[in-house]
Amino acid sequence: MLEVSRYIHLNSVEARIAHLSEHYRWGSFYLYKQPQTHTPPFMNIDALLQCFLGTKEEQKKKYVEFGKNESLSTKNDGIFL
């Protein structure tokens, strides 16, 4: 699920639609990158955040870092698998 999520969030950058994932208008990466934003009621970001240890803020930071890494095998710190 994490790999699919990363693919979806990075797809707009790979396709050169957006410079950064959090700037893509139709994306949700900004919800992880900018913690002060309100999550729409139809979105469940907790399903992904539960894969990481820590407080909700720490989980969001870890998810953003995960999005920057190439694969899970490069770093597995704080990730349940």
GINOR-V734307 format. One line per field, one symbol per residue. ss: DSSP state (H for helix, E for strand, L for the rest). psi: psi as a letter, one per 30 degrees, with the letter a starting at -180 (. if undefined). burial: 1 if it has 9 or more other C-alpha atoms within 8 Angstrom, else 0. A space follows every 50 residues. Layout:
BEGIN
ss = ???
psi = ???
burial = ???
END
This chain:
BEGIN
ss = LHHHHHHHHHHHHHLLLLLLHHHLLLLLLHHHHLLLLLLLLLLLLHHHHL LELLLHHHHHHHHHHHHHLLLHHHLLLLELL
psi = eeeeeeeeefeeeefhelekeffkeglgfffeeifflkkkffkiffeeff fklaleeeeeeeeeeefflelffekgjgkk.
burial = 00000100110110000100111100101111100000000000000110 1110000111111100101000000000000
END
